[in-house]
């Protein structure tokens, strides 16, 4: 599943082609995504795109009339192409621009979304209860310590809870906990302030590094220009269950936590 860095890299890739461009058409070939594409999404036709933002894993395409909300789901991707480019399988939506290019949404599994809302978009049900962005000052050690107080859930599950902090998906939760030396099954409310401060710092550094390096290379993700990301080379634990720890040489353990693959070093990461 594309995570925050992949979505941010996509945003950076498509933004120069969209901002200040007028939308001439919205072609919906298959409206049956995670939620049906609403007919009102076509209100974007004739509008000039003012900005392209990201909130968690959602992309927000702003116009004066409203905002298109895009989610890539598990397998979605956005590409900038000449509008005349032949359509391929799973090319469900084209946002056609006056420049002659199109933003094409491809989603083999159709778990993504293409929605529309009037401004302000913060009131939309998908966005209204999201926690702070991890790369902003709002996500800090005192905030996280307070948010986790008295929580008995595993720290990894809390880190992946979008009500606590947005966009820290499975890959980067694994990596941040390893870097902070925290066992993923540690009871969230019992992790001390010193370790929480380290964890916040590692989350920020790992996500920023992933964005800088173009996102993680996954079989379902390519950047807006078609180039794969390169951060996968630097993963220390995710996808490496049974291999040796890069710090101590001990074999990495792999379990299911919240139905997600969780890899950790039982020596380097403490409960």
Secondary structure, DSSP 8 states (H G I E B T S, - for coil): ---HHHHHHHHHHHHHHHTT-BEEEEEES--BSSSB--GGGGGGTT-B--EEEEETTEEEEE-SS-EEEEE-TTTEEEEEEETTS---TTEEEEEEETTSEEEEEEESS---EEEEE-S-GGGSTTTTT--EETTSTTS-HHHHHHHHTT--SBHHHHHT-TTTEES--HHHHHHHHHHHTB-TTSBGGGS-HHHHHHHHHHHHHHHHHHHHTTS---TT---TTS----GGGG-SSTT-TTSB-TTT--B-EEEEETTEEEEE-TTTSB-
